[in-house]
């Protein structure tokens, strides 16, 4: 890859022409590609010091907004700007490739039902699911919803917009998450924390 970059250079990207590009200026010159190295261990490796596993074990109502025997939904620790942002995770310490078939099936079903719950109770037209997972070993799908009519927030820059826009009051965010969780109980079963 580095040899191709040296010979051909980087591709010209036209992100600044996208209607969803969140910045005024075009992207600057890319950094040089660093040589390949060793992978750093991810947080919570092998379930050690995994805050998600601790949330399962303690039924942490500050983090967990919904759960069943297979999965849980957690509230991001960071403040958010979007009308909806949460994590869909297995309760058991597992990465994507570690899921048993029944767990994978339930996670897929919950993606569908979570979007339905969000669009039923919030002014959100759809939910985007993303998985980066390079920082934390415990699988967590980001679930994010933009406000209806906010066309500029569509697509792959939605997470960037969430970082740029002013954060919502945490109490408002939690109120909306709780409403979604109650609707998800109706659609998918499961329970609210502390139940």
C-alpha positions in Angstrom: 0.0 0.0 0.0 2.8 2.4 0.9 4.5 1.7 -2.4 1.3 2.5 -4.3 0.9 5.8 -2.4 4.5 6.7 -3.2 4.0 5.9 -6.9 0.4 7.0 -7.5 -0.2 9.4 -4.6 -3.4 9.7 -2.7 -6.8 9.7 -4.5 -8.5 13.0 -4.7 -11.5 13.1 -2.4 -14.4 15.3 -3.1 -16.0 15.1 0.4 -16.2 18.9 0.5 -18.6 18.7 -2.4 -21.0 16.4 -0.6 -24.0 18.2 0.8 -23.4 16.4 4.1 -19.8 17.5 4.5 -19.8 19.3 8.0 -16.8 21.6 7.4 -16.3 24.7 5.3 -12.9 24.0 4.0 -11.9 21.0 1.9 -9.8 18.4 3.6 -6.2 19.2 4.1 -3.2 17.2 3.0 -3.4 13.7 4.4 -0.9 12.5 6.9 1.8 10.2 5.7 0.8 6.6 6.1 2.6 5.1 9.1 4.4 1.8 8.8 2.4 -1.2 9.9 3.0 -2.0 13.6 1.6 -4.3 16.2 -2.1 -4.0 17.3 -2.6 -2.4 20.7 -4.9 -4.4 23.0 -8.4 -3.1 23.1 -10.0 -2.0 26.4 -11.7 -4.8 28.3 -9.7 -7.5 26.6 -10.9 -11.0 27.7 -13.5 -9.3 29.9 -10.9 -7.8 32.2 -11.8 -4.3 33.3 -14.7 -4.2 30.8 -17.1 -1.4 31.9 -19.8 -3.0 29.8 -19.5 -6.4 31.6 -19.6 -4.4 34.9 -22.8 -2.7 33.8 -24.3 -6.2 33.1 -23.2 -7.5 36.5 -24.4 -4.5 38.5 -27.5 -3.7 36.3 -26.2 -0.2 36.1 -29.2 2.0 35.5 -27.0 5.0 34.7 -25.7 3.1 31.7 -28.2 0.4 30.8 -31.5 1.6 29.5 -32.9 -1.8 28.4 -32.0 -5.5 28.6 -33.0 -9.0 27.9 -31.3 -12.3 28.4 -29.1 -11.8 25.3 -28.6 -8.1 24.7 -28.6 -4.7 26.3 -28.8 -1.1 25.2 -26.5 1.5 26.8 -26.4 5.3 27.0 -23.1 6.8 25.8 -21.0 8.3 28.5 -20.3 11.4 26.4 -22.9 14.1 25.9 -24.7 13.9 22.5 -26.3 16.4 20.2 -28.5 14.1 18.2 -32.0 13.2 19.2 -31.0 9.5 19.6 -27.6 7.8 20.2 -27.2 4.5 22.1 -25.2 1.2 22.0 -26.7 -2.2 21.2 -24.5 -4.9 22.8 -24.5 -8.5 23.8 -24.7 -9.0 27.6 -22.1 -11.6 27.4 -18.5 -10.5 26.8 -18.2 -11.2 23.0 -17.0 -9.5 19.9 -18.9 -9.9 16.6 -17.1 -13.0 15.5 -17.7 -14.6 19.0 -21.5 -14.4 18.8 -23.5 -17.7 18.8 -26.1 -18.0 16.0 -29.0 -17.3 18.4 -27.2 -14.2 19.7 -26.5 -12.9 16.2 -30.1 -13.5 15.2 -31.4 -11.7 18.3 -29.0 -8.7 17.7 -30.3 -8.5 14.1 -33.9 -8.6 15.3 -33.2 -5.9 17.9 -31.7 -3.6 15.3 -35.0 -3.7 13.4 -37.1 -3.3 16.6 -34.9 -0.6 18.0 -35.3 1.5 14.9 -39.0 1.0 15.0 -39.1 2.0 18.7 -37.0 5.1 18.0 -39.1 6.2 15.0 -42.4 5.5 17.0 -41.5 7.8 19.9 -39.0 10.4 18.6 -39.0 12.8 15.6 -36.4 10.6 13.9 -36.9 9.2 10.4 -34.4 6.3 10.7 -31.6 4.9 12.8 -28.1 4.3 11.5 -26.1 1.4 12.9 -22.3 1.5 12.9 -19.6 -0.7 14.4 -16.0 0.6 14.8 -14.9 -1.5 17.8 -11.2 -0.6 17.7 -11.2 0.8 21.2 -13.3 -1.7 23.1 -13.3 -5.4 22.8 -16.9 -5.9 23.9 -19.1 -5.6 20.8 -21.2 -2.5 20.7 -23.2 -1.2 17.7 -23.6 2.5 17.6 -27.2 3.4 16.9 -27.8 7.1 15.9 -30.8 9.0 14.7 -30.9 12.4 13.1 -33.8 14.9 13.5 -36.5 14.6 10.8 -35.8 17.2 8.1 -32.1 17.6 8.9 -31.0 16.5 5.5 -27.5 17.8 5.9 -26.9 15.2 8.7 -27.7 12.3 6.4 -25.1 9.6 5.7 -21.7 8.7 6.9 -21.0 12.1 8.5 -23.8 11.7 11.1 -21.3 10.8 13.8 -19.1 13.8 12.9 -22.1 16.1 13.2 -22.9 14.7 16.6 -19.4 15.8 17.7 -19.8 19.3 16.2 -23.3 20.3 17.2 -24.0 21.6 20.7 -24.8 18.8 23.1 -28.3 18.3 24.5 -29.1 18.5 28.2 -28.3 15.0 29.6 -31.7 14.9 31.3 -33.5 15.4 27.9 -31.3 12.8 26.3 -32.1 10.3 29.1 -35.8 11.1 29.0 -35.9 10.3 25.3 -33.8 7.1 25.8 -36.2 6.0 28.5 -39.2 6.5 26.2 -37.5 4.4 23.5 -36.7 1.7 26.0 -40.4 1.5 27.2 -41.5 1.2 23.6 -38.8 -1.5 23.0 -40.2 -3.5 25.9 -43.6 -3.4 24.1 -42.0 -4.5 20.7 -39.3 -6.9 21.8 -39.9 -7.9 25.4 -37.0 -7.5 27.8 -37.0 -5.2 30.8 -35.9 -1.8 32.0 -32.9 -1.6 34.4 -33.7 -2.5 38.0 -36.6 -4.7 37.1 
